[in-house]
Amino acid sequence: MQFRTLHPAFFTATCKDWLYLLHDIQCKDIIINSLSFLVEKERMHVKASLS
């Protein structure tokens, strides 16, 4: 039996007034390191835009 290894999903997030989350450099590092890890392991692709 074969199982699919890719499970495409789409997630959209809008963060309003999250300045406090990004105020501390340690919080920024946690977010960036987590996303970088998932991208390096090919578990996700990040597409972002500033609006």
C-alpha angles and dihedrals in degrees: 000000000000125000126201112247096197122069108180115207133168123219127181123188132184116193116198121197095351094148092122091058091056096038096085116066090217091059091050090050092052092052095044094045092049093050092044092052093052092047093048090051088049091238093126145009120222121216115175138169136184116230 
